[in-house]
């Protein structure tokens, strides 16, 4: 319902075939995102750093395909988008890399390959494993978390700034991004990322919340 309503409200369409939804997280509640994309009829690309979560969703049949190769992900995205095929593709990697690759595609080809975007990392708990920084691999980041939590925190905040910078670049070209109630925008703001709404007070963000703006 969230994905469908985002399409209705922000893309002004009832049919999401050929539209692309990019997000992250395939763990607990976030695991439903892959299934939601296919039910809605769009192309869903969902990034997840934990291979165990990806394999679980794939085994369940909630996730149609898995890849750790961004070239492959972009090729599949283009094909499914062109042919209006409903697809849920799990990218085994950091969502920041995925967002930055989409910016690269925009800059080099002029194509905006994503229509809808969100995030379901556990950003309510970003410094204890709820969000993994793009600068490190999953296992390396887990090790740093246990040995040097202060450094881990710094990398998370740097990663959040990169995360938002890529989203902002794509949103400026017409992608619609929303907050999924996971404190992503709040933690990004605390990290110094550019998420504040222009001309508003500091408690307002430039992107809508799914509760008030989409489900409501």
N, C-alpha and C positions, 0 to 999 in steps of 0.2 A: 504493500500500500504506500509506503514511503517513496519508493522508486517511481511508482505510477503517478502519485500525486506531484512529485517533483517535476515529472515530464509535463503533466497537465498545467501546472502553475508557471513553470519557468521556461519550458520549451513550447508551450501552447499546443501540445499534441496529445492525442489519446493513444496513438500507436507508436510504441517505442522501437519498432523494428528498424535496424540500421543505426540506432543511437548507441553511444558508448558511455558506459558508467565505469569510472575508475575509483577504487577504494582500497582499503587495507584491513587485514584482520580476518582470520578464519578459525579463531579459537572457540570461545563460548558462544555468547549471543551473536558475535560477528560472523560466525560460521554460516548463518542463514543468508548472508549477502549473495553468495554464489547462486543459491537456489532462487532467491528473489529476482536476480537479473534475468534468469531463464524464464521464470513465470511471467515477468513483465515483457519478455520478448526482445530484450536488448542484448548488447555485447557487454559482458561484465568482465573486467580485468581486476583481480583481487590479489594484492601483494601480501605475502606472509613470510616472515623470517624463519619460522619454526617448521622444519620439514615434517615433523610428526603431525602437526595440525593439518597441513596440506594433504598428507596421505590419508588421514582419517576422513576428511571431507570427500576425497576422491573415492575412497572405498565405500562410503555411504551412498555415492551417486549424486551427491549435492554439487560436486565440482566435476565438470566434464573433462578438463585437460589440465596438465601441470607442465610448466617449463621453467628452467632457470636461466634461459637465454633471452635477453631483451630483443635481439634481432628477430628471433622466432615470434615473440609475443607481438611485436609491431606488425609483422607479416600476417599473423593470424587475425589481429585486430582489423587490419585493412581489408582482408578477404571477407571476414564475417560482416563487416560494416557495408562493404560494397554489395554483397549478396543478401543482405538483411537476414542473416542466420543468427538465431539465438545461441549464445555461447557463454559459458562460464569458464574462464581460464585463470588458473592460479599461478601467479608468478612467484617462484621461490627466490625471494630476495627482498631488499628494502624498498619500501614504497617511494622513498625519496629518489632513488635511482630511476624508478619508473616515471615519476613526475618530471624529473629533469630530462629524461629521454624524450618525453612528449614535447617539452619545450624545445629541445634540439630539433625534433621533426618539424615543429612550427617554424623555427628560425631558418632551417635549410630548405624546406619544401613549400612553406607558406600554408601548409595544411593544419587545421585544428582538428585533431583526431579524437577528441573527447568532448562529450556534450554535458555530462553530469559527473560530479565528483563529491566524494565525502571521505570520512576516515573513521575507522573503528578500532584503532589501537587503544590500549587501556591507558589513556592519558590522564585518567584520574589518579594513576599510580606510576608516573613516568620515570621515577628514579630508582625503582625497585624491580624493574623487568617488564613494566607495562608498555614501554616504548624503547625500541632498540636504535641506537644511533647509526646513521648511514656510514660513518667513517670506519666501522669495524664489522667483521663477520659475526654471525650469531654466537658461535662458541667463544670467540675472542672477547666479545662484549660481555658474555656471562662471566668469564674469568675476571675481567676488569671490574665488574660490578662487585665481586667478592673481595678483590684485593685493593681496589682504589675507588671507592664509591664517589669521592669528590671529583675525580677525573671523569668518571662515568657521567656524572651530573652535568659537567661542563660540555661534554660531547653531545649529550642529549639536547641541551639548549642550542648548541650550534646547529645540530641536525634539524631542530624545529624551525630555525630561521631559514635554512635552505628549503625545507619542506614548504613553508608558506610562500617564500619568494617564487618558487616554481608554480604553485597554485595561483598566485596573484597574476603572474604573467599570462597564464592560460585563461583565467577569468576575465582579464582585460580584453581578451579577444572573443569572449562570448560563452565560455564554459560557465555552468552554474554549479557552485559548490555550496554545500550546507554542512552544518555541525550536527553530529549524530548524538549529542548529549554525553560525550565521553571526555569533556574538559579539554579537548584539543585546542580550541581557540584561546581558552583561558591560559593554558600552559604555554602556548606560543606567545601570547602577550607578555607573560612573565619572563619569557626568554628574550624579549626584545624584538620579536617579529612584527611585521607591519600588518596587523589585523584590526586595528581600530577603525571605526566608521568615521569618514570625513565629516567634520562639522557637528559631531555628536559628542556626548560625554564619554568618558573612558570606560564605562561599563557596557557600551554598545559596540558590537563587532560589525565588520563590513559584510560578513556572511550570515545568512539566516540560520535559525535553529529548527530542526525538524519538528519539534514539539509545537512551538507557536506558529511557525510559518507554513509548515507542510501538513502535518497531521491535524492541526487545529482547523 
